[in-house]
Amino acid sequence: MKATKTFSLDEEILAEVKRTKGNRSESERVNGLLRFALDLERRAALDREIASFFEQAPAERDERLAFESAGLVSWARD
């Protein structure tokens, strides 16, 4: 479903859209660029979320290695 909206664009952007649209209409070109930009924005947000999650990993890794070492020592005694 398409909706008609009015946006103001810089003349440089309009010129670039016209230059790069190929056989498509300017509207199709702008829609494609917006979809690409929105996808890129979502991926960047996901990358930031992943980085935030793994910031805690080094401390947890040290704890896990200590636990594994203690387990190996315990198994060696048995």
Secondary structure as GFF3:
##gff-version 3
##sequence-region A 1 78
A	DSSP	alpha_helix	11	20	.	.	.	ID=ss1
A	DSSP	alpha_helix	26	54	.	.	.	ID=ss2
A	DSSP	alpha_helix	57	77	.	.	.	ID=ss3
###
